[in-house]
Amino acid sequence: MELLHLNYFRHVAEELNVTRAAERLFISQPALSATIKKLERELNTILFHRKGRTISLTENGRLLLQSVEKIEHELTRVQERMVRNDA
């Protein structure tokens, strides 16, 4: 699992629209969809309910989103601390 894939997941979870998330990320929609499917295979779970063009987070998707937000927050904090250490 890569941090980039988690970031992609977060964008899709926020937008609840793969096309809009792909536009925000400046990547193609098929590439983003493939990344989400790969993440689901790695985690052995479904992250989104899909019904036509409508998607919503599954319970495991909500759990992952909460964790991704915490991970990204911690990464930001450590980067800020490192910048202060270099000053």
HELIX and SHEET records of a PDB file:
HELIX    1   1 LEU A    3  GLU A   15  1                                  13    
HELIX    2   2 VAL A   18  LEU A   25  1                                   8    
HELIX    3   3 GLN A   29  LEU A   43  1                                  15    
HELIX    4   4 GLU A   59  ASP A   86  1                                  28    
SHEET    1   A 2 PHE A  48  LYS A  51  0                                        
SHEET    2   A 2 THR A  54  LEU A  57 -1                                        
END                                                                             
